[in-house]
Amino acid sequence: MPKTAVISARIDPDLKHEAEEVFRELGLTATQAITLFYKQVELERGLPFAVRVPNDATAQALEQARTRQDLETFNTLDDLFEDLGI
């Protein structure tokens, strides 16, 4: 079957550039990556990844990670493992 359908979307130019860098590293064109995405949507009968609204605790943790608040540091790997109980 000939490929004749066209997709047109406006996205942030930086996002497009960064995503296409990843595609290049994977040996894919943007068209191939979009086709893979569509194929997975077809196979999964939905998005091929979880899309959720985070609960309050998760949203707070994500914001703290983004702003690098309340990060614990360790002097050695052994100290980290000890803190984790490993």
C-alpha positions in Angstrom: 0.0 0.0 0.0 1.5 3.4 -0.9 2.3 5.8 1.9 0.3 8.9 1.1 -1.1 10.1 4.5 0.5 13.3 5.8 0.8 14.4 9.4 1.4 18.1 10.2 2.0 19.3 13.8 3.5 22.3 15.4 5.9 21.6 18.2 8.7 23.4 20.1 11.7 23.6 17.8 14.1 22.6 20.7 12.0 19.5 21.4 12.0 18.6 17.7 15.8 19.0 17.5 16.5 17.0 20.7 14.1 14.2 19.7 15.6 14.0 16.2 19.1 13.7 17.7 17.9 10.6 19.6 16.3 9.3 16.4 19.6 9.7 14.6 21.5 7.8 17.4 19.0 5.0 17.0 19.4 5.0 13.2 15.8 6.3 12.6 14.3 9.1 10.6 11.6 11.2 12.2 9.1 9.5 9.8 10.2 6.0 10.9 10.0 7.1 14.6 6.4 8.4 14.1 5.5 5.3 12.2 6.8 3.2 15.1 4.7 5.3 17.6 1.6 4.9 15.5 2.2 1.1 15.1 2.5 0.7 18.9 -0.7 2.8 19.4 -2.4 0.4 17.0 -1.0 -2.7 18.7 -1.7 -1.5 22.2 -5.1 0.1 21.4 -3.9 3.1 23.3 -0.8 5.0 24.1 2.2 2.8 24.4 3.2 4.3 27.7 1.4 5.2 31.0 -0.1 8.7 31.1 -1.1 9.6 34.6 -1.7 12.7 36.7 0.7 12.3 39.6 -0.7 12.3 43.1 0.3 15.1 45.5 3.3 13.2 47.0 4.6 12.3 43.6 4.1 15.8 42.2 6.0 17.3 45.2 8.8 14.8 44.8 9.1 15.6 41.1 9.2 19.3 41.9 11.9 18.8 44.5 13.9 16.8 42.0 13.6 19.4 39.3 14.7 22.2 41.7 17.3 19.9 43.4 15.8 20.6 46.9 16.5 18.4 49.9 19.0 16.1 48.1 20.9 13.7 50.2 24.6 13.3 49.4 27.0 10.5 50.4 30.8 10.6 50.7 31.2 7.0 49.5 29.2 4.3 47.8 29.4 2.3 51.0 27.7 5.1 52.8 24.9 5.2 50.2 24.4 1.4 50.5 24.4 1.6 54.3 21.7 4.3 54.1 19.6 2.1 51.8 20.1 -0.9 54.0 21.9 -2.9 51.3 
